[in-house]
Amino acid sequence: MKRRDFIKRTTAAIAAPMIVPSFVLGKNAPSNRINVGQIGCGRIARDHDLPETMKYDNARVMAVSDLDVKRLEEGKQFIATWYEKNKNKKISDIKTYADYKDLLADKEIDAVIISTPDHWHAQPAIEAALAGKDIYLQKPASLTVAEGRLMSDVIHRTGRILQIGSQQRSMPQFRIACELVRNGRIGQVKNIKIGLPGDPSGPEEAEMPVPPNLNYDMWLGATEYVYYTEKRVHPQNDYSRPGWLRCEQFGAGMITGWGAHHLDTANWGMGTEYTGPIAVEARAEFPTSGLWDVHGPFYVEATFANGATMQISGDFPNGVRFEGDEGWIFVTRGDYTVTATDPIRRGLNAQALEASDPKILTSEIGADEIHLPISEEQHGDWLNSIVTRKPPIAPAEVGHRACTNCLISHIAMKLPRKLYWDAQKERFINDDEANAMLSRPQRWPYGTDYII
């Protein structure tokens, strides 16, 4: 598609992700199919990861694992119903595993999708790679910088394919914006503004009996033991937004929740995908009571070695604005959502790609200029990489670096000073207190510290 034709389409609201025809490598024989296991069958798996993978003819989701046996059985039924409705296939032999490690031991399974809470990202990804599986991992890549570094190192050492669920890389307006920025269409990048909301606080929640269908000790994983209450975990009767997203014990809030997407886009546009800022400072409001304790309103400012600054705040429109000495480009998702609670502002930011001068957006990238890789859909790109063994569009190290930028921003929210970052060593410079926050104590027998 010509760039001008694309601009005509994407400056209107983007209402749905691009639907890509299933690709088939050779004949669609069983030997060409990728047998996939799904780890975690909650909201993001059902709304996004499973449907986006099952639509491809060369993938067969043949197993599911969840530590809530109610969700495990409902996940099995979801997969079977989807195949019958959308592929006219009746499947009765979907395997179920209450422990994902048993799924990883299944030699029939080639690859896994990990759609678990944030504190259960790095460990199963590492164990999957050690078990010889390729991996699709929901963002953010990790709960801490230390476990993210270990995950990326293991992926590279084992040679497995890992795709981070940074699906903005597979949305054309983000690639085009980053290509234009990388090729100097707004001059030298001076500043980047990233719009991210905070989360509200909530009331105290009383202790509740652990449902018999939930392995709560395993759900807590490497984090410290705290009493069970439903809003700390996930709803028992539906698949609405789970409460753990607002608990610092299991994640960092929106700075990693959506920050993993937008900071990855900023890295892509600046060409800083394998490095990070040199300094970061921040302020944030945190709840002083209640179950939910992730950050609320906040402001982060980071400085990069190329002289550019980056500001992150909920006061900016949700998206990424690249500002150069010759103009600006703003890119966002438009009206596209993955889940019903995605923090987009319908109508107000429905225009997915804008620039200070419309001519910037219609500028053609020459043959001798930088061309970023094209992916039409994130899960399809992952499946293609599994077959070709070529890197996917969001490999482990890229995901780790974007997540690291988010996590050090979160650390800066906690400390009342400017922090200086050595991106090569992945350590703060002369700051023991900040460096102590790059990892967390892990509760045996869970956590990356105890992987054999």
Secondary structure, DSSP 8 states (H G I E B T S, - for coil): --HHHHHHHHTS---S--------SSS--GGG-EEEEEE--SHHIIIIIHHHHHTSTTEEEEEEE-SBHHHHHHHHHHHHHHHHHHH-------EEESSHHHHHT-TT--EEEE---GGGSHHHHHHHHHTT-EEEE-SSS-SSHHHHHHHHHHHHHHT--EEE--GGGGSHHHHHHHHHHHTTTT-SEEEEEEE----------------TTB-HHHHHTTS------GGGS--SS--S--GGGG-TTT--THHHHTHHHHHHHHHHHHT-TT---SEEEEEE---SSSS--S--SEEEEEE-TTS-EEEEETTS-BEEEEEETTEEEEE--TT--SSTT----TTTT---EEESSHHHHT----TTS------S-HHHHHHHHHHH----SS-HHHHHHHHHHHHHHHHHHHSSS-EEEETTTTEETT-HHHHGGGS----TTSSGGG--
